[in-house]
């Protein structure tokens, strides 16, 4: 039987995009790498620094010491939604 690779849809909220625009360019590049990783591998990103579950279907990881991304996952439709990108100080956890 042929196995089809799963491809996850990654949506980024308007709030997350605004936070992304305020980040230094090198951190924006890291975020785009994270988004690509999530697209190819799903919401469990154990290889990313400080990855952890925030409870339920919410996750986060650090892009660097000061910058973080948070996302949710809808299993039934293979969708990862990034709802926060920005400073660790303002992270919603």
C-alpha positions in Angstrom: 0.0 0.0 0.0 1.3 3.4 -1.0 1.7 5.8 2.0 0.9 9.5 1.2 3.0 12.1 3.1 0.9 14.4 5.3 1.2 18.1 4.5 -0.1 20.4 7.2 -1.7 23.7 6.5 -0.1 26.5 8.5 -2.2 29.6 9.0 -0.8 32.7 10.6 -3.2 35.1 12.4 -3.1 38.9 11.7 -1.9 39.5 15.3 1.0 37.0 14.7 1.9 38.7 11.4 2.1 42.1 13.1 4.4 40.7 15.8 6.5 39.0 13.1 6.9 42.4 11.3 8.4 43.9 14.5 11.0 41.2 14.9 14.6 41.5 13.7 15.1 40.0 10.2 17.2 37.0 11.5 14.3 36.1 13.8 11.8 36.4 11.0 13.9 33.9 9.0 13.9 31.5 12.0 10.1 31.8 12.2 9.8 31.0 8.5 11.9 27.9 9.1 9.7 26.9 11.9 6.6 27.4 9.8 8.1 25.2 7.1 9.0 22.6 9.7 5.4 22.6 11.0 4.1 22.3 7.4 6.2 19.2 6.8 6.1 17.6 10.2 3.1 18.8 12.1 2.7 20.6 15.4 5.1 18.5 17.6 8.4 20.4 17.1 10.6 18.7 19.7 13.8 19.7 17.8 13.1 23.5 18.4 14.4 25.2 21.6 12.1 25.1 24.6 9.3 23.4 22.7 6.5 22.4 25.0 2.8 21.9 25.2 0.8 24.7 26.7 -2.1 22.4 27.4 -4.8 21.1 25.2 -3.9 21.6 21.6 -1.6 24.6 22.2 2.2 24.6 21.8 5.1 27.0 21.8 8.9 27.2 21.2 11.6 29.8 21.4 13.1 31.2 18.2 15.9 32.6 20.4 16.2 33.8 24.0 13.9 36.8 23.4 11.5 35.6 20.7 8.8 33.0 20.8 6.1 31.5 18.6 2.8 29.9 19.8 0.4 27.7 17.8 -2.7 25.5 18.0 -3.4 22.3 16.1 -6.7 21.0 14.7 -6.1 17.3 14.2 -9.2 16.6 12.1 -8.2 19.0 9.3 -4.4 18.9 9.7 -4.2 22.6 10.4 -1.6 24.4 12.5 -2.5 28.0 13.4 0.2 30.3 14.6 -1.6 32.8 16.9 1.5 34.6 18.4 4.9 35.5 17.3 6.9 38.0 19.3 8.7 38.9 22.5 8.8 36.3 25.3 7.8 39.1 27.7 4.4 39.5 26.0 3.8 35.8 25.2 0.3 34.6 26.0 1.2 31.9 28.5 
